[in-house]
Amino acid sequence: MSQVSLDITATRKNTEMPAQIVAAGLSLLALVVVVVVDQQTGSKTSVLPLYLVPVVIATWLGGRLVGVPITLFCGVAWYVAQVFTDPPTFEGWDLFQNAFMRTVVFGAVCFLVLRLVALRQMSDDQARFDPLTGLGNRAAFFYRATIALGQASVRAAPVAMVIIDIKALHAINTRLGQQRGDLVISLSANAARAIKRRDDVVARTNGDEIVVFMPQTDEATARSMCDSLRLSLDRVSGLAGCDVRHTLVLVIASRAPLAIEDMLNVGEGELRMADGFREVQFTEAARGGA
């Protein structure tokens, strides 16, 4: 599984519980309304399609964990509604048989909705995925880093960011071919991935640019990680079989900024002027000048 998929999956796990609670509440409310309508209309009008509404709500918003129980509840609710219908539409074995068949239909709808949700999530992941490096792209970086930045802001924790620029990548592609250029990018991405901790965000934000965002990271830790990264990047030339140079900008903020774009803009601004390595302290003044 790619790193971006792991990051996005971790993010979903942090947000799925509230969504599941909302899905369970809405679907149960919808089910109660449908049962009441079914009772009021009696055997004269079939409201069977309405039982699919809570199934779809629960499955779409809450996934399998909410959708499957609500699907079973719908089957039971339909059975109970028929028991108390006067005059009864079904009795005895016919009632059990019809309840079972309707539960099967509800289950089939639940399965189809789950497949649609899975396909949508797969499409979202691919839209944020860089197939060459296995890292997230710029969209994935903003998605994941913004969440990590918010968590650091709540704790008033320091954050850091390293921006890596692969120098003269176009010249490598022209002189040695696209395959060699892709190898250089992949090796550079592996070096960035090697220093990643659990909550860090690594992404390929541009063709020749890789960013590592390090939430809740003090200056000493950020410099130590950056030193390890520089050592790994120094080995890229030997592994790629050509001369490869990198420029690194380390942006350190004693408190999390309001937006991840602020740090990235400051870092990319310094990157245009830097050669080799540069460290910059993030401040509101620095942001305004970027």
Backbone as CSV, one residue per row, in Angstrom:
resi,resn,N_x,N_y,N_z,CA_x,CA_y,CA_z,C_x,C_y,C_z
1,MET,0.843,-1.200,0.000,0.000,0.000,0.000,0.875,1.245,0.000
2,SER,0.497,2.256,-0.785,1.283,3.471,-0.882,1.198,4.274,0.405
3,GLN,2.203,5.173,0.579,2.222,5.999,1.792,1.018,6.925,1.846
4,VAL,0.618,7.469,0.691,-0.535,8.364,0.701,-1.796,7.624,1.116
5,SER,-1.936,6.348,0.696,-3.094,5.571,1.107,-3.096,5.345,2.606
6,LEU,-1.911,5.068,3.169,-1.815,4.887,4.614,-2.181,6.161,5.348
7,ASP,-1.701,7.311,4.863,-1.999,8.579,5.510,-3.481,8.892,5.457
8,ILE,-4.084,8.701,4.292,-5.489,9.033,4.145,-6.353,8.064,4.942
9,THR,-5.937,6.776,4.994,-6.665,5.811,5.804,-6.616,6.197,7.269
10,ALA,-5.430,6.636,7.736,-5.317,7.063,9.137,-6.208,8.260,9.413
11,THR,-6.292,9.170,8.458,-7.151,10.338,8.631,-8.614,9.933,8.694
12,ARG,-9.002,9.008,7.857,-10.390,8.551,7.881,-10.737,7.911,9.213
13,LYS,-9.793,7.155,9.782,-10.063,6.516,11.058,-10.303,7.534,12.158
14,ASN,-9.644,8.693,12.048,-9.825,9.742,13.052,-11.173,10.434,12.928
15,THR,-11.783,10.393,11.736,-13.016,11.142,11.507,-14.246,10.258,11.319
16,GLU,-14.065,8.922,11.223,-15.198,8.081,10.886,-16.151,7.858,12.057
17,MET,-15.669,7.933,13.317,-16.551,7.699,14.446,-17.685,8.715,14.525
18,PRO,-17.410,10.040,14.456,-18.530,10.990,14.436,-19.488,10.745,13.275
19,ALA,-18.952,10.410,12.110,-19.801,10.153,10.952,-20.682,8.934,11.181
20,GLN,-20.146,7.918,11.840,-20.926,6.717,12.126,-22.055,7.001,13.108
21,ILE,-21.772,7.844,14.100,-22.814,8.210,15.063,-23.935,8.967,14.373
22,VAL,-23.572,9.928,13.525,-24.576,10.686,12.783,-25.369,9.764,11.870
23,ALA,-24.669,8.849,11.176,-25.341,7.929,10.258,-26.333,7.038,11.008
24,ALA,-25.922,6.526,12.170,-26.808,5.668,12.960,-28.039,6.440,13.419
25,GLY,-27.840,7.676,13.885,-28.966,8.480,14.346,-29.950,8.814,13.248
26,LEU,-29.438,9.268,12.100,-30.307,9.636,10.993,-31.067,8.432,10.435
27,SER,-30.355,7.313,10.292,-31.003,6.132,9.716,-32.061,5.553,10.660
28,LEU,-31.800,5.558,11.976,-32.804,5.076,12.927,-34.030,5.988,12.940
29,LEU,-33.794,7.304,12.857,-34.911,8.246,12.780,-35.737,8.003,11.525
30,ALA,-35.053,7.823,10.399,-35.755,7.551,9.143,-36.541,6.244,9.233
31,LEU,-35.952,5.238,9.884,-36.624,3.947,10.015,-37.894,4.070,10.854
32,VAL,-37.826,4.835,11.947,-39.012,5.044,12.780,-40.120,5.713,11.969
33,VAL,-39.762,6.721,11.182,-40.754,7.411,10.352,-41.379,6.451,9.352
34,VAL,-40.570,5.616,8.726,-41.081,4.663,7.732,-42.029,3.658,8.386
35,VAL,-41.671,3.166,9.576,-42.531,2.202,10.272,-43.865,2.848,10.636
36,VAL,-43.825,4.096,11.090,-45.067,4.795,11.424,-45.941,4.959,10.181
37,VAL,-45.319,5.361,9.073,-46.068,5.514,7.816,-46.636,4.175,7.381
38,ASP,-45.854,3.128,7.519,-46.308,1.780,7.147,-47.513,1.383,7.992
39,GLN,-47.476,1.680,9.280,-48.586,1.364,10.179,-49.838,2.140,9.805
40,GLN,-49.654,3.413,9.476,-50.799,4.264,9.175,-51.473,3.882,7.862
41,THR,-50.693,3.522,6.883,-51.256,3.181,5.569,-51.835,1.779,5.544
42,GLY,-51.329,0.902,6.441,-51.839,-0.457,6.499,-51.540,-1.244,5.235
43,SER,-52.432,-2.134,4.881,-52.204,-3.022,3.738,-52.631,-2.400,2.418
44,LYS,-53.216,-1.186,2.479,-53.719,-0.576,1.245,-52.603,-0.050,0.349
45,THR,-51.530,0.444,0.974,-50.434,1.046,0.209,-49.114,0.419,0.623
46,SER,-48.313,0.015,-0.352,-46.991,-0.565,-0.055,-45.961,0.553,0.070
47,VAL,-45.280,0.559,1.224,-44.209,1.551,1.436,-42.850,0.862,1.463
48,LEU,-42.786,-0.320,0.883,-41.545,-1.097,0.921,-40.329,-0.308,0.428
49,PRO,-40.425,0.456,-0.687,-39.231,1.209,-1.126,-38.708,2.183,-0.087
50,LEU,-39.590,2.664,0.793,-39.138,3.618,1.806,-38.187,2.976,2.807
51,TYR,-38.271,1.651,2.985,-37.360,0.971,3.907,-35.912,1.000,3.401
52,LEU,-35.754,1.290,2.113,-34.397,1.376,1.566,-33.709,2.692,1.958
53,VAL,-34.499,3.707,2.332,-33.922,5.009,2.674,-32.963,4.907,3.864
54,PRO,-33.385,4.336,5.011,-32.419,4.200,6.123,-31.241,3.297,5.789
55,VAL,-31.442,2.304,4.935,-30.330,1.429,4.530,-29.280,2.238,3.782
56,VAL,-29.727,3.064,2.841,-28.790,3.866,2.051,-28.097,4.904,2.927
57,ILE,-28.847,5.578,3.787,-28.261,6.602,4.664,-27.184,5.986,5.556
58,ALA,-27.526,4.872,6.197,-26.591,4.233,7.132,-25.328,3.751,6.427
59,THR,-25.493,3.142,5.268,-24.347,2.561,4.572,-23.464,3.634,3.945
60,TRP,-24.087,4.646,3.346,-23.314,5.697,2.670,-22.523,6.534,3.671
61,LEU,-23.152,6.882,4.785,-22.496,7.754,5.759,-21.682,6.985,6.795
62,GLY,-22.126,5.793,7.153,-21.483,5.057,8.244,-20.708,3.834,7.842
63,GLY,-20.785,3.432,6.563,-20.038,2.262,6.118,-20.648,0.946,6.606
64,ARG,-19.860,-0.104,6.515,-20.330,-1.446,6.859,-20.753,-1.554,8.323
65,LEU,-20.008,-0.907,9.208,-20.253,-1.031,10.641,-21.648,-0.556,11.024
66,VAL,-22.171,0.452,10.336,-23.511,0.960,10.605,-24.524,0.368,9.622
67,GLY,-24.126,0.222,8.373,-25.052,-0.209,7.331,-25.619,-1.598,7.538
68,VAL,-24.772,-2.549,7.925,-25.245,-3.935,8.089,-26.260,-4.059,9.228
69,PRO,-25.985,-3.522,10.442,-27.003,-3.610,11.506,-28.319,-2.923,11.143
70,ILE,-28.228,-1.744,10.502,-29.448,-1.039,10.119,-30.218,-1.844,9.079
71,THR,-29.521,-2.515,8.197,-30.182,-3.379,7.210,-30.986,-4.472,7.901
72,LEU,-30.388,-5.094,8.904,-31.103,-6.129,9.664,-32.266,-5.525,10.442
73,PHE,-32.071,-4.343,11.016,-33.148,-3.669,11.745,-34.325,-3.384,10.815
74,CYS,-34.019,-3.018,9.578,-35.088,-2.739,8.622,-35.930,-3.986,8.358
75,GLY,-35.263,-5.132,8.227,-36.002,-6.374,8.041,-36.889,-6.690,9.237
76,VAL,-36.342,-6.522,10.436,-37.117,-6.772,11.660,-38.258,-5.770,11.783
77,ALA,-37.963,-4.488,11.465,-38.995,-3.450,11.570,-40.144,-3.723,10.614
78,TRP,-39.822,-4.173,9.404,-40.889,-4.499,8.458,-41.755,-5.626,9.006
79,TYR,-41.114,-6.633,9.588,-41.841,-7.761,10.167,-42.780,-7.293,11.282
80,VAL,-42.247,-6.455,12.190,-43.049,-5.954,13.307,-44.216,-5.114,12.799
81,ALA,-43.960,-4.289,11.786,-45.033,-3.453,11.240,-46.161,-4.306,10.668
82,GLN,-45.810,-5.432,10.025,-46.839,-6.306,9.455,-47.630,-7.028,10.535
83,VAL,-46.947,-7.368,11.640,-47.629,-8.061,12.733,-48.763,-7.206,13.298
84,PHE,-48.507,-5.901,13.370,-49.490,-5.009,13.973,-50.375,-4.310,12.942
85,THR,-50.281,-4.720,11.686,-51.144,-4.158,10.655,-52.518,-4.815,10.718
86,ASP,-53.532,-3.998,10.617,-54.911,-4.516,10.666,-55.693,-3.955,9.473
87,PRO,-56.179,-4.801,8.564,-56.025,-6.257,8.561,-54.626,-6.667,8.109
88,PRO,-54.108,-7.819,8.548,-52.746,-8.243,8.208,-52.613,-8.566,6.719
89,THR,-51.467,-8.168,6.166,-51.195,-8.493,4.762,-50.687,-9.931,4.631
90,PHE,-49.843,-10.341,5.573,-49.295,-11.697,5.578,-49.476,-12.286,6.969
91,GLU,-49.569,-13.602,7.029,-49.690,-14.288,8.310,-48.857,-15.566,8.282
92,GLY,-48.480,-16.031,9.501,-47.806,-17.310,9.637,-46.523,-17.403,8.838
93,TRP,-46.386,-18.537,8.139,-45.165,-18.808,7.379,-44.943,-17.780,6.276
94,ASP,-46.035,-17.312,5.645,-45.900,-16.307,4.586,-45.238,-15.040,5.112
95,LEU,-45.555,-14.675,6.362,-44.963,-13.470,6.951,-43.466,-13.639,7.141
96,PHE,-43.054,-14.800,7.693,-41.627,-15.068,7.884,-40.889,-15.082,6.545
97,GLN,-41.487,-15.738,5.562,-40.851,-15.857,4.253,-40.674,-14.484,3.597
98,ASN,-41.700,-13.656,3.657,-41.617,-12.326,3.054,-40.626,-11.429,3.800
99,ALA,-40.589,-11.569,5.130,-39.620,-10.791,5.910,-38.197,-11.165,5.525
100,PHE,-37.961,-12.449,5.343,-36.624,-12.912,4.959,-36.245,-12.392,3.578
101,MET,-37.171,-12.478,2.619,-36.875,-12.038,1.258,-36.620,-10.533,1.212
102,ARG,-37.384,-9.778,1.989,-37.161,-8.340,2.007,-35.820,-7.985,2.658
103,THR,-35.449,-8.732,3.682,-34.142,-8.516,4.305,-33.020,-8.810,3.314
104,VAL,-33.198,-9.820,2.481,-32.213,-10.127,1.439,-32.101,-8.956,0.448
105,VAL,-33.243,-8.404,0.068,-33.231,-7.248,-0.840,-32.529,-6.067,-0.186
106,PHE,-32.836,-5.805,1.087,-32.168,-4.717,1.806,-30.656,-4.961,1.845
107,GLY,-30.272,-6.235,2.072,-28.848,-6.574,2.113,-28.165,-6.342,0.774
108,ALA,-28.879,-6.665,-0.319,-28.310,-6.450,-1.654,-28.084,-4.964,-1.911
109,VAL,-29.025,-4.127,-1.486,-28.864,-2.679,-1.644,-27.699,-2.183,-0.799
110,CYS,-27.584,-2.700,0.433,-26.460,-2.339,1.306,-25.123,-2.687,0.647
111,PHE,-25.042,-3.869,0.046,-23.814,-4.298,-0.626,-23.479,-3.368,-1.796
112,LEU,-24.469,-3.002,-2.591,-24.228,-2.128,-3.742,-23.752,-0.747,-3.293
113,VAL,-24.349,-0.235,-2.223,-23.918,1.073,-1.718,-22.486,1.000,-1.199
114,LEU,-22.143,-0.098,-0.506,-20.772,-0.277,-0.025,-19.778,-0.293,-1.178
115,ARG,-20.154,-0.927,-2.286,-19.277,-0.960,-3.456,-19.107,0.440,-4.037
116,LEU,-20.179,1.210,-4.089,-20.090,2.582,-4.593,-19.189,3.436,-3.707
117,VAL,-19.306,3.265,-2.383,-18.457,4.010,-1.454,-16.994,3.636,-1.657
118,ALA,-16.725,2.321,-1.828,-15.346,1.865,-2.031,-14.762,2.431,-3.324
119,LEU,-15.566,2.456,-4.392,-15.095,2.996,-5.666,-14.834,4.494,-5.554
120,ARG,-15.682,5.200,-4.812,-15.472,6.640,-4.629,-14.193,6.915,-3.851
121,GLN,-13.957,6.132,-2.786,-12.738,6.317,-2.001,-11.494,5.984,-2.825
122,MET,-11.592,4.944,-3.663,-10.462,4.576,-4.519,-10.161,5.704,-5.508
123,SER,-11.212,6.294,-6.059,-11.024,7.407,-6.991,-10.391,8.605,-6.290
124,ASP,-10.843,8.886,-5.060,-10.267,9.994,-4.293,-8.790,9.752,-4.009
125,ASP,-8.441,8.502,-3.635,-7.045,8.175,-3.337,-6.166,8.336,-4.570
126,GLN,-6.661,7.864,-5.723,-5.873,7.961,-6.946,-5.663,9.407,-7.362
127,ALA,-6.644,10.270,-7.059,-6.517,11.691,-7.398,-5.440,12.361,-6.558
128,ARG,-5.086,11.756,-5.413,-4.073,12.339,-4.527,-2.758,11.545,-4.569
129,PHE,-2.583,10.691,-5.544,-1.492,9.721,-5.543,-0.496,10.005,-6.656
130,ASP,0.786,9.996,-6.308,1.847,10.120,-7.306,2.366,8.721,-7.626
131,PRO,2.040,8.177,-8.786,2.368,6.776,-9.076,3.864,6.481,-9.150
132,LEU,4.679,7.485,-9.460,6.122,7.243,-9.600,6.780,6.984,-8.252
133,THR,6.457,7.789,-7.261,7.148,7.715,-5.973,6.361,6.979,-4.895
134,GLY,5.059,6.807,-5.098,4.232,6.233,-4.041,3.878,7.231,-2.960
135,LEU,4.256,8.493,-3.152,3.918,9.543,-2.195,2.616,10.226,-2.610
136,GLY,2.103,11.064,-1.708,0.971,11.885,-2.077,1.417,13.003,-3.003
137,ASN,0.456,13.576,-3.740,0.763,14.732,-4.569,0.444,16.012,-3.789
138,ARG,0.395,17.131,-4.467,0.191,18.407,-3.780,-1.171,18.441,-3.074
139,ALA,-2.207,17.898,-3.729,-3.533,17.871,-3.107,-3.525,17.031,-1.838
140,ALA,-2.856,15.882,-1.895,-2.775,15.024,-0.717,-2.005,15.697,0.406
141,PHE,-0.967,16.443,0.040,-0.173,17.137,1.060,-1.041,18.143,1.826
142,PHE,-1.777,18.971,1.103,-2.617,19.966,1.773,-3.712,19.299,2.603
143,TYR,-4.252,18.219,2.097,-5.321,17.497,2.805,-4.816,16.956,4.141
144,ARG,-3.693,16.249,4.100,-3.178,15.587,5.310,-2.450,16.572,6.226
145,ALA,-1.662,17.473,5.646,-0.883,18.404,6.465,-1.778,19.410,7.179
146,THR,-2.873,19.786,6.553,-3.794,20.716,7.205,-4.382,20.105,8.471
147,ILE,-4.711,18.824,8.422,-5.226,18.129,9.607,-4.149,18.044,10.684
148,ALA,-2.931,17.680,10.291,-1.836,17.596,11.258,-1.522,18.966,11.848
149,LEU,-1.606,20.002,11.032,-1.359,21.358,11.523,-2.411,21.768,12.549
150,GLY,-3.659,21.400,12.295,-4.719,21.707,13.235,-4.499,21.049,14.591
151,GLN,-4.033,19.798,14.561,-3.759,19.099,15.813,-2.609,19.755,16.569
152,ALA,-1.593,20.226,15.837,-0.472,20.916,16.481,-0.915,22.264,17.038
153,SER,-1.832,22.928,16.340,-2.317,24.224,16.807,-3.061,24.096,18.131
154,VAL,-3.841,23.041,18.265,-4.580,22.822,19.508,-3.619,22.681,20.690
155,ARG,-2.480,22.039,20.439,-1.493,21.821,21.499,-0.475,22.961,21.592
156,ALA,-0.621,23.996,20.743,0.338,25.102,20.685,1.762,24.574,20.536
157,ALA,1.919,23.571,19.681,3.204,22.888,19.518,3.985,23.474,18.343
158,PRO,5.308,23.382,18.385,6.119,23.829,17.243,6.000,22.854,16.076
159,VAL,6.236,23.346,14.891,6.194,22.514,13.689,7.390,22.859,12.815
160,ALA,7.694,21.977,11.876,8.806,22.216,10.950,8.466,21.622,9.591
161,MET,9.179,22.085,8.587,8.958,21.607,7.225,10.282,21.625,6.476
162,VAL,10.555,20.558,5.748,11.727,20.497,4.884,11.254,20.434,3.436
163,ILE,11.774,21.321,2.621,11.457,21.309,1.195,12.718,20.912,0.433
164,ILE,12.590,19.886,-0.390,13.711,19.340,-1.154,13.516,19.685,-2.632
165,ASP,14.507,20.279,-3.216,14.471,20.599,-4.639,15.571,19.806,-5.348
166,ILE,15.193,19.032,-6.349,16.164,18.270,-7.141,16.692,19.208,-8.225
167,LYS,17.947,19.597,-8.105,18.525,20.583,-9.015,18.774,19.983,-10.406
168,ALA,18.505,20.774,-11.400,18.813,20.425,-12.799,18.190,19.095,-13.218
169,LEU,16.976,18.808,-12.728,16.309,17.565,-13.117,16.023,17.536,-14.612
170,HIS,15.651,18.679,-15.169,15.376,18.736,-16.611,16.630,18.385,-17.410
171,ALA,17.791,18.846,-16.952,19.040,18.534,-17.658,19.342,17.037,-17.598
172,ILE,19.048,16.405,-16.463,19.253,14.953,-16.346,18.346,14.221,-17.319
173,ASN,17.080,14.640,-17.394,16.151,14.011,-18.327,16.611,14.173,-19.770
174,THR,17.123,15.360,-20.087,17.546,15.635,-21.465,18.809,14.867,-21.813
175,ARG,19.754,14.835,-20.877,21.058,14.240,-21.165,21.049,12.712,-21.049
176,LEU,20.338,12.195,-20.035,20.407,10.759,-19.744,19.093,10.012,-19.964
177,GLY,18.052,10.747,-20.252,16.778,10.090,-20.539,15.794,10.165,-19.376
178,GLN,14.516,10.001,-19.721,13.441,10.109,-18.732,13.555,9.046,-17.638
179,GLN,13.991,7.852,-18.024,14.109,6.777,-17.031,15.091,7.144,-15.928
180,ARG,16.216,7.751,-16.280,17.205,8.141,-15.273,16.636,9.250,-14.383
181,GLY,15.926,10.173,-15.007,15.289,11.219,-14.219,14.276,10.657,-13.236
182,ASP,13.478,9.674,-13.684,12.506,9.035,-12.792,13.202,8.315,-11.645
183,LEU,14.350,7.704,-11.942,15.112,7.017,-10.896,15.594,8.016,-9.848
184,VAL,16.061,9.162,-10.293,16.530,10.195,-9.363,15.382,10.648,-8.456
185,ILE,14.214,10.855,-9.043,13.050,11.279,-8.261,12.678,10.209,-7.239
186,SER,12.665,8.952,-7.674,12.284,7.854,-6.780,13.269,7.707,-5.619
187,LEU,14.560,7.807,-5.922,15.569,7.688,-4.867,15.480,8.858,-3.885
188,SER,15.224,10.036,-4.397,15.066,11.206,-3.524,13.825,11.054,-2.646
189,ALA,12.753,10.518,-3.229,11.526,10.285,-2.450,11.768,9.246,-1.358
190,ASN,12.551,8.213,-1.681,12.862,7.188,-0.678,13.663,7.777,0.486
191,ALA,14.562,8.696,0.180,15.338,9.340,1.230,14.432,10.154,2.150
192,ALA,13.448,10.847,1.574,12.505,11.613,2.388,11.607,10.697,3.197
193,ARG,11.192,9.601,2.578,10.327,8.648,3.268,11.045,7.992,4.445
194,ALA,12.362,7.843,4.324,13.133,7.137,5.360,13.123,7.865,6.702
195,ILE,12.965,9.192,6.691,12.983,9.932,7.959,11.576,10.151,8.514
196,LYS,10.571,9.708,7.795,9.188,9.968,8.196,8.826,9.240,9.484
197,ARG,8.232,9.964,10.396,7.648,9.376,11.593,6.150,9.176,11.373
198,ARG,5.465,8.653,12.367,4.064,8.268,12.181,3.185,9.427,11.732
199,ASP,3.338,10.600,12.353,2.445,11.722,12.063,2.989,12.689,11.012
200,ASP,4.192,12.441,10.504,4.755,13.317,9.481,4.038,13.124,8.144
201,VAL,4.120,14.127,7.296,3.489,14.082,5.974,4.569,14.288,4.916
202,VAL,4.681,13.343,4.006,5.665,13.424,2.919,4.908,13.416,1.595
203,ALA,5.246,14.342,0.707,4.534,14.416,-0.567,5.446,14.980,-1.648
204,ARG,5.147,14.610,-2.875,5.802,15.212,-4.037,4.885,16.329,-4.522
205,THR,5.234,17.546,-4.172,4.344,18.679,-4.423,4.527,19.297,-5.801
206,ASN,5.680,19.086,-6.423,5.945,19.527,-7.790,6.820,18.471,-8.457
207,GLY,7.088,18.658,-9.735,7.871,17.665,-10.456,9.226,17.392,-9.833
208,ASP,9.909,18.452,-9.376,11.236,18.292,-8.799,11.269,18.682,-7.321
209,GLU,10.110,18.696,-6.670,10.027,19.166,-5.282,9.334,18.130,-4.402
210,ILE,9.959,17.825,-3.278,9.410,16.904,-2.280,9.390,17.637,-0.939
211,VAL,8.290,17.500,-0.211,8.124,18.216,1.051,7.884,17.221,2.174
212,VAL,8.529,17.491,3.316,8.282,16.726,4.539,7.771,17.694,5.596
213,PHE,6.532,17.508,6.022,5.966,18.337,7.090,6.044,17.561,8.399
214,MET,6.600,18.202,9.425,6.848,17.544,10.715,6.091,18.268,11.823
215,PRO,4.876,17.820,12.128,4.103,18.479,13.183,4.663,18.136,14.565
216,GLN,4.433,19.048,15.515,4.851,18.838,16.899,6.338,18.440,16.970
217,THR,7.161,19.278,16.341,8.604,19.008,16.239,9.379,20.248,16.642
218,ASP,10.270,20.122,17.638,11.061,21.277,18.069,12.271,21.466,17.152
219,GLU,13.018,22.543,17.370,14.125,22.902,16.489,15.202,21.815,16.465
220,ALA,15.564,21.304,17.637,16.638,20.307,17.702,16.265,19.053,16.929
221,THR,15.040,18.591,17.111,14.591,17.387,16.397,14.525,17.640,14.902
222,ALA,14.044,18.815,14.512,13.951,19.138,13.092,15.329,19.166,12.441
223,ARG,16.305,19.771,13.114,17.660,19.822,12.556,18.271,18.422,12.469
224,SER,18.043,17.604,13.487,18.569,16.241,13.467,17.985,15.431,12.316
225,MET,16.665,15.553,12.114,16.020,14.839,11.003,16.520,15.358,9.660
226,CYS,16.742,16.656,9.579,17.232,17.249,8.340,18.658,16.765,8.035
227,ASP,19.473,16.624,9.071,20.828,16.099,8.875,20.787,14.669,8.343
228,SER,19.892,13.859,8.891,19.743,12.476,8.414,19.280,12.456,6.959
229,LEU,18.370,13.368,6.638,17.874,13.456,5.262,18.986,13.850,4.305
230,ARG,19.816,14.792,4.686,20.910,15.242,3.823,21.905,14.106,3.570
231,LEU,22.175,13.309,4.586,23.076,12.165,4.406,22.491,11.163,3.413
232,SER,21.185,10.914,3.522,20.531,9.982,2.593,20.536,10.531,1.171
233,LEU,20.299,11.824,1.028,20.281,12.431,-0.306,21.668,12.449,-0.931
234,ASP,22.711,12.518,-0.101,24.078,12.492,-0.626,24.392,11.178,-1.328
235,ARG,23.662,10.133,-0.985,23.917,8.816,-1.591,23.158,8.613,-2.906
236,VAL,22.276,9.559,-3.251,21.457,9.396,-4.457,22.322,9.372,-5.714
237,SER,23.372,10.200,-5.756,24.229,10.251,-6.951,24.832,8.885,-7.255
238,GLY,25.370,8.235,-6.233,25.975,6.925,-6.446,24.956,5.887,-6.881
239,LEU,23.764,5.929,-6.296,22.733,4.952,-6.642,22.152,5.205,-8.025
240,ALA,22.064,6.476,-8.423,21.491,6.812,-9.724,22.511,6.743,-10.860
241,GLY,23.806,6.744,-10.520,24.840,6.677,-11.544,25.037,7.981,-12.285
242,CYS,24.721,9.094,-11.660,24.925,10.410,-12.271,25.016,11.449,-11.165
243,ASP,25.478,12.609,-11.533,25.632,13.684,-10.547,24.267,14.292,-10.234
244,VAL,23.892,14.218,-8.962,22.598,14.753,-8.528,22.842,15.699,-7.361
245,ARG,22.309,16.897,-7.447,22.414,17.860,-6.353,21.020,18.235,-5.854
246,HIS,20.948,18.454,-4.568,19.684,18.834,-3.946,19.864,20.136,-3.177
247,THR,18.828,20.936,-3.190,18.762,22.106,-2.309,17.675,21.852,-1.277
248,LEU,18.001,22.106,-0.020,17.057,21.891,1.067,16.802,23.206,1.798
249,VAL,15.549,23.436,2.120,15.166,24.562,2.972,14.406,24.006,4.167
250,LEU,14.904,24.291,5.358,14.250,23.885,6.593,13.522,25.096,7.179
251,VAL,12.199,24.977,7.285,11.376,26.050,7.851,10.929,25.607,9.246
252,ILE,11.249,26.423,10.247,10.922,26.089,11.636,9.979,27.140,12.188
253,ALA,8.911,26.698,12.834,7.945,27.618,13.447,7.766,27.227,14.911
254,SER,7.965,28.179,15.803,7.820,27.889,17.231,6.369,27.624,17.609
255,ARG,5.439,28.167,16.830,4.015,27.883,16.983,3.429,27.614,15.605
256,ALA,2.452,26.742,15.565,1.849,26.382,14.282,1.217,27.598,13.628
257,PRO,1.474,27.843,12.347,0.845,28.966,11.636,-0.633,28.694,11.393
258,LEU,-1.328,29.685,10.898,-2.756,29.534,10.649,-3.036,28.595,9.481
259,ALA,-2.157,28.589,8.488,-2.392,27.768,7.297,-1.087,27.130,6.850
260,ILE,-1.188,25.914,6.352,0.003,25.195,5.892,0.599,25.895,4.672
261,GLU,-0.242,26.594,3.887,0.249,27.320,2.721,1.258,28.396,3.115
262,ASP,1.083,28.971,4.323,1.996,30.031,4.756,3.427,29.508,4.869
263,MET,3.582,28.353,5.525,4.928,27.767,5.665,5.493,27.359,4.312
264,LEU,4.640,26.745,3.499,5.111,26.268,2.197,5.529,27.440,1.308
265,ASN,4.762,28.522,1.330,5.119,29.690,0.516,6.448,30.295,0.949
266,VAL,6.668,30.381,2.268,7.938,30.900,2.773,9.084,29.999,2.333
267,GLY,8.905,28.678,2.482,9.954,27.732,2.103,10.262,27.767,0.624
268,GLU,9.222,27.817,-0.209,9.438,27.840,-1.656,10.063,29.172,-2.088
269,GLY,9.725,30.243,-1.381,10.379,31.518,-1.669,11.865,31.472,-1.380
270,GLU,12.252,30.874,-0.251,13.667,30.715,0.088,14.367,29.758,-0.870
271,LEU,13.625,28.772,-1.355,14.200,27.772,-2.242,14.713,28.402,-3.538
272,ARG,14.041,29.419,-4.005,14.451,30.069,-5.257,15.792,30.799,-5.111
273,MET,16.139,31.155,-3.864,17.382,31.887,-3.634,18.475,31.029,-3.026
274,ALA,18.114,29.854,-2.527,19.067,29.022,-1.782,19.882,28.137,-2.719
275,ASP,21.001,27.691,-2.210,21.846,26.727,-2.918,22.513,25.848,-1.868
276,GLY,22.156,24.568,-1.847,22.689,23.663,-0.838,21.712,23.503,0.301
277,PHE,21.879,24.283,1.370,20.991,24.168,2.522,20.756,25.542,3.126
278,ARG,19.502,25.770,3.536,19.182,27.020,4.215,18.116,26.736,5.269
279,GLU,18.281,27.370,6.418,17.300,27.266,7.496,16.662,28.631,7.702
280,VAL,15.338,28.644,7.895,14.627,29.897,8.085,13.621,29.722,9.212
281,GLN,13.516,30.747,10.042,12.512,30.778,11.101,11.229,31.378,10.547
282,PHE,10.138,30.668,10.711,8.869,31.175,10.210,8.313,32.211,11.178
283,THR,7.971,33.376,10.646,7.296,34.427,11.400,6.231,35.034,10.503
284,GLU,5.329,35.810,11.094,4.325,36.503,10.287,4.987,37.477,9.311
285,ALA,6.100,38.077,9.733,6.813,38.978,8.831,7.378,38.229,7.643
286,ALA,7.941,37.025,7.923,8.459,36.205,6.825,7.359,35.793,5.876
287,ARG,6.175,35.487,6.441,5.037,35.108,5.598,4.618,36.266,4.712
288,GLY,4.609,37.466,5.285,4.192,38.623,4.498,5.152,38.937,3.384
289,GLY,6.426,38.608,3.567,7.415,38.896,2.535,7.547,37.830,1.484
290,ALA,6.881,36.654,1.715,7.015,35.550,0.767,6.255,35.825,-0.512
